[in-house]
Amino acid sequence: MRLFGDYWEKVALKYLQTKKLKLVKQNYNCKVGEIDIIMTDNGILIFIEVKYRKNDEWVSAAEAVTKSKQRKIIKAAQLYLLQNKKYKDWNCRFDVVSIQGTKQDPEINWIENAFY
């Protein structure tokens, strides 16, 4: 399952790099959670959750980022900031990249400021 997630995270990363975001870290893991991708854009540190769904029959990829998942990402981001003091004065935001469809025809939706 991790390989499957890695594939879609790479798709999201390439997409965001075309939008001129700069990679800081992929797959940040800590005791309170995980952050798929951390990037910067014009002095903003962005914590990005990537979600993939083949279709939205049950729930869309974006809707799969539940309040519980958001809380875990926020806690992980707080720990990341404590561990990486160079970002302590940076503005931060939480984005979601939702991907639906197939490898041949993915639909990528980048949601900036997806939650607080």
GIPEKA-V512303 format. One record per pair of residues at least 12 apart in sequence whose C-alpha atoms are under 6 Angstrom apart, sorted by the first residue. I is the first residue (numbers start at 0). J is the second residue. D is the distance in whole Angstrom. If there is no record, write none. Layout:
# GIPEKA-V512303
i=<I;I>
j=<J;J>
d=<D;D>
This chain:
# GIPEKA-V512303
i=<20;20;21;21;22;23;23;24;24;31;32;32;35;43;43;44;45;45;45;46;47;47;47;48;49;49;49;50;51;51;51;52;53;53;54;60;61;92;93;93;93;94;94;94;94;95;96;96>
j=<39;40;38;39;38;37;38;36;37;75;71;75;48;90;91;91;91;92;93;93;93;94;95;95;95;96;97;97;97;98;99;99;99;100;99;97;97;112;112;113;114;110;111;112;113;110;108;109>
d=<6;5;5;5;4;5;5;6;5;6;5;5;5;5;5;5;6;5;6;5;6;5;5;5;6;5;6;5;6;5;6;5;5;5;6;5;5;6;5;6;6;6;5;5;5;5;6;5>
